Amino acid sequence: MMDFDALLGNEALKQRLSVSLSRGQLSHCYLISGPAGSGKHTLARLLAAAMQCVSLRRPCGQCAQCRKALSGVHPDVITVDDPEKKTIPVKLVRDACADLYIRPNEGARKIYVFPRAQDLNAQGQNALLKCIEEPPAYGVFLLLTEHAEQLLPTIRSRCVELRLSPLSDELLCRELSVRFPDTSPDALRSAMLRSGGYLGQATALLTEGAELLPQTKAFAEACCEHSAGALLRVLTPMERLKREQLRPILLQWTELLSSAAASRAGLPATGPECKRIAQSRTDAQLLRAVEAVQHAIALTDANVGTAHICGMLCVKLSDL
């Protein structure tokens, strides 16, 4: 039997959901909250499958309804999002509300999943509120958010909140060892400690560290050389990038510098580049570098031109 075992940890939450399902006491709106990498999407898939499942113990993971929901192809599990937009267009919310009153195609319920509910603006939240106040009996909403406080109190009051918790060190370490069998124990421990107990964040730390972008490798070399010229040679070609190309590079630089700072504080380095940077820079220099790169990321989000951003970084990082 599958049940909610695919979600690691969170035993009390899983037991609570299992009891609700067995008693038929399901809410029409769940607010699934937790930081990035905490398992929100995993829980949403499992809960959607459980609501469509036709077995006694749900989700079984075997029936056609479960398999479709878990693989993301169930016609009655609808994702409401446009990943290319910073905020969820209110039209998508209104379209979902209109679709809500068309009965399910094949499942017991129509489930609307909002993967980033915190990115609903006030207009979108008010449109959603009208839907969740009195939905038809088969209508369900799953609102996923990293910041529940950004939702209107009137929406939150109509939801059952499912707050995801960090994993124990023992469970997280065991899972990371299985997923990254060739990674050193020090690197696993560093990722575990810096992730706050969340598997997704620990996995991202180990994965990103293993696949550094070319610009990140060159940036690491420039940091170790204390060379303004080397830094200029890294940043100048990046001025021609689009903002959506620049942002992931800057995010990786932030992680690289943060890991180096953590290494100086006594945590194991997540990679050789982090270790070298930590040995070549002071705590204060690393802190200022992290702040500069984070400011650059904020500028990309504010639609500032990449040439301006790279020029600002060249000035600020050269002074370190």
N, C-alpha and C positions, 0 to 999 in steps of 0.2 A: 504494500500500500504506500502511496506517495505522500499523502497528507501535505503538511507544510515543511517537510524535512529539507527541501531544496533551499530554504532560507536558513542560513547558519545562525546559531544563537537565538536570542529573543524568545526564549522558551515560554515565558508568561504570556507574551502577545500571541504566540501560535496556539497555546492552549485555550486562550480566550476566544480566538476565532473558531477553533474546532468545536468548542461548546456551543457557540452561537449558531454555527452551521447545523449541528446535530439537533438543535431545538427549533430551527427555522426562524431564528430571531436575527435576521439580517437588516442592516441599516440601508437606506437608499442613498447614503452619501458618506464616504470615508475620506478622511484627510490623512494621507500617508506622509509623515514628516521625518526628516533626518538629513544630515549633511550629505554631500556628494560621496558616492561609494558606500553608502550605508545599507543598500539593499532595497531601496524604494521600488525600483522597476521589477525586481524579482518578486517582491511581495504583491505588487499589482497584478502581475501575470498569474501568480498562484491564486489570488483571490478571485480574479475574473474566471479562471478555470473552475474553481470550486463552485462559483455561482451557476455555471453552466453544466457542471458535472451531473451525470445521471446515476452514479454509483451511491452506495450507502455511505462510504467513507470518502469524503471529498477534500481536495481533488484527488482522483485516483490516478491521473496521468495516463490512463489506458483507453478510456472511452473516446469516441470521435469528438465529442464536445470539448473534452479536456485537451486533446492533442491539437485541435484547431486553435483554442484559446492560448495555449502555451507557445505555439509556433507563430502567433500573430496573424492568423488568417481567418479567424472566426468572424463571420459577417455581422454578428451582433455585439462585437467588442470593437468600439470605434475610438480611435485616437484623435484628439482635438488639439492640433498644433500646426504651426508652420515654422520649422527650424530656421528658416532664412530670415525670419522677422525677430526683432528684439523683444517685442511684445506680441501676444497672441491677438490677431485681428478680431475685433468684435464680431465681424461677419461670421467667422467660424463658430463662435459661441451661439449666435442667433440661428445659424444653420443646424447646429446640434439640437437646439431647443425645438426647432420645427420638426426635425427628424424623430425626436423623442416620442411624438404622438403617432408614429407609424409602428405598428406592432412588430415584435421580433420576427426575423426571417425563419430561424430554426431553433434558437435557444430559448431557455426559460426567461431570460432577461435581456434587455438592451443596456449595455455598459459603456459609459463614456469616460475615457481615460484622458486626464489632463497632465501630461508629463512634467510640465513646469507651471504649475498654477500660480506661483508667485509673479509670473510675468503677464498676468492678466491686469490690464489697467482698470481704472475705476469704472469706465463704461462697460468693459467686458465683465467685471465682477457683478455689476448690477444686473446685466443681462442673464448671467448665470444664476443669480439669486432667484430670479423669477422662475427658473426651471426647477430648482431644488426645493422650493417652498412646498409645492404640491405636485410632485411627478406622478405619472401613472404607476400602478403597482409593480410593473415589470421594469421600471426605470432605475438605474443605479449610476452614481457618479464616483469616480476614483480620482481624487485631487492629490497630486504628488508635489511636494514642495520642500525646499531647503529652508525656507523662512516662512513659517506659518503665520507669524505676526504681520506679514504684509497683506494678508487676506482680511476682508471686512469682518468685523465681529459678528455681523448678521449671518455671514456664510459659515464661519467657524462654529457658531452656536447650533447650526443645523447638521453638523458633521459628527461622526464618531472618529476621534483622532487616534491614529495608530502611530505612535512615536517609536522609531527604531533605535535600539541601544547598541553601543560598541560591544565587540566580542571580547571574551576573556583572552588574556595573553596566551594561555595554553592552547585554546581553540584556534586563534589566529595564527600562531606559530606553526601549528600542525598543518593547517590548510595551506599556508605559504610554502611549507616544505614539500607538500605534494605538488603544488603548481609550479614551483621553481626548484626542481631537484638538483640542478647544477649550480645554484647560487650559493655563495659562501654564507655560513651561519652569521657572520658579522653583518653582511648586507641585509639578510633577512631580519635580523634583530633591529637594525636601524630603521628599516621600512616599517616594522611593526610598531616601534615606539613613536615614530613621527606621524603615523596614520591616525592616531587617536583611537585605535581599536577598530577601524572600519576596513573591511577587506578590499573594497573597491579602491580606496585611497592607497593602501599598501601595494596593491597590484599595479596601480598606475606609477607609483614611485619606482618599483623594480623594472617595469616595462620601459618607461621613458628613459631610465638610466641606462638600459641596455641598448637603446636605439637612439643615440644622440644624433640630432640633425647636423649636417655639415657646418652650418653657421654656428652651432653650439660648440662643436669641436674647435673651430677656429677662435671663437670667443674665449674658450677655456685657455687656449695657448696664449692669447693676447693678455689675459689676466695674469698668467704666471710670469710672463715676460716683463710686466709693468711697462709696456711699450704703447705710447699714444699712436705711433705710426701703425703698429699691428692692429690696434683697435680701429683705426680709420680705414684700414684695408678690409676689415670685416664689415663695417657699417656702410661704407660708401655704396657697394653693390646692392645692399638691402633697401636703399632709397627708391629703387625701381619696383619694389614689391607692392602688391595690393595690401590693404589693411588686413584682409582675411588670411593672407599668406604670412604677414608679419606677426600677427598675434600668437600663433602656436610657437613660433621661435622665441618670442619674449617670455611666454609661459615656461618654456624649458629653461631659459636663462634664470628665471626666478627660482625654479626648483634647484638648479645647479648651485646657485649662490646660497640658497637657504640650507642646502645639504652641507655645503662647505662650512657655513656658520655653525650648524649643528655639530659637525665634526670637531670644530674647535671647542665646543662646549662639552665634549666627551663622548658623543654618540659615534658609532662606527660610520665611516663614510660609505655612501652607496655606490661609489665607483672611483676609479683612479683619478679621474679629472677633478672630482670634488676634493679628494685628499690633497692633490697638488695645489689647488687654489687655497685650501685651508692653510697650507704650510707657507704660502707666499703672501698672504694678506692678514691684516689685523682684524679683530672683531669689529671695530668701528668702521673700517673700510668696507667690510662685507655688508654691514648694516646699511651703510649709505648706498652701496651698489644695489642692494635689494630694493630699497626705496626708490631709486632712480628708475629701475626697470618696471616696478609696479606702477610708477607714475606714467611711464611710456605706455603700458597696457591700458591705463585709464584714458589716455589720449586717443588710442586706437578706437576705443569704445565711443569716444566723443567725436569720431569722424575727422580727426586732425590728419593732415597729410603725412604720408610715411617719410618723405624727405625731411620734414620738420622734426618728426619724432626721432629719426636717426641722428640728425644734427644735434638735438638736445642731449641724446645719450652720449654722443662723442664728447661733448663738452663736460658733462657731469662725470662720466666714468674716467675720463682722462685726468681729472683732478684728484683721483683717489691715490 
